């Protein structure tokens, strides 16, 4: 499975050192949490821990999966399939 992760947040892109990343994951689908845990943002932090706090998207970010904004505690359970687009933006 292939997932494209785009960072539209200047802070996130500067922290991670990249703006877009193609992620390869075994299987035909997974949950968002499993995908984000495989993406390193810093030496000690994954995308999951960088974006989420107490199971919810941190208040200064907006996270979209295939154009749908992820809100609430169920966001990490969102199903991700091949060619999914993930976008992280700043809250404006």
C-alpha positions in Angstrom: 0.0 0.0 0.0 1.2 3.5 -0.8 0.2 6.6 1.1 1.2 10.2 0.3 1.8 12.5 3.3 1.9 16.3 2.6 3.0 18.9 5.2 1.4 22.2 4.5 2.3 23.4 8.0 5.6 25.4 7.9 6.4 24.3 11.5 5.8 20.6 10.8 7.8 20.7 7.6 10.7 22.5 9.3 10.6 20.0 12.2 10.5 16.9 10.0 12.9 18.2 7.3 10.5 17.4 4.4 7.3 18.6 2.8 6.0 15.5 1.2 6.7 11.8 1.7 5.6 8.6 0.1 4.9 5.9 2.7 4.8 2.2 1.8 2.9 0.0 4.2 2.2 -3.8 4.0 -1.3 -4.9 3.4 -4.3 -3.4 1.6 -5.5 -1.2 4.4 -4.5 0.0 7.9 -5.6 2.5 10.5 -4.2 6.0 10.5 -2.5 5.5 13.9 -0.4 2.6 12.5 0.6 4.6 9.4 1.6 7.7 11.5 3.6 5.6 13.9 5.9 4.5 11.1 6.8 8.1 10.0 9.7 9.8 11.9 9.4 13.5 12.5 12.4 13.9 14.8 14.9 11.4 16.2 12.6 10.7 19.1 9.1 11.6 17.8 6.8 9.9 15.2 4.2 11.8 13.2 1.6 10.3 15.5 3.0 11.8 18.7 3.8 15.1 16.9 0.3 15.6 15.6 -1.9 13.9 18.3 -2.2 14.6 22.0 -4.5 12.5 24.2 -5.9 10.8 21.1 -6.9 14.0 19.4 -5.3 16.3 16.8 -3.4 19.0 18.6 -5.3 22.3 18.6 -2.9 24.2 16.3 -3.1 21.6 13.5 -5.7 20.4 11.0 -5.3 16.9 9.6 -7.1 15.7 6.5 -7.3 12.2 5.1 -8.6 12.1 1.5 -10.0 15.6 2.0 -11.9 14.8 5.2 -10.9 16.7 8.3 -10.1 14.4 11.2 -11.6 15.5 14.5 -12.4 13.8 17.7 -11.0 10.7 19.5 -11.9 8.3 16.6 -9.5 10.0 14.2 -6.7 7.5 14.9 -9.0 4.7 13.9 -9.6 6.1 10.4 -9.1 3.5 7.7 -6.3 4.2 5.2 -6.2 2.4 1.9 -3.8 2.4 -1.1 -3.2 5.9 -2.6 -4.6 7.7 0.4 -3.6 11.4 0.7 -2.8 12.8 4.1 -2.5 16.5 4.6 -1.4 18.4 7.7 -2.0 22.1 7.8 -1.8 24.8 10.5 -5.1 26.0 12.1 -5.8 29.5 10.8 
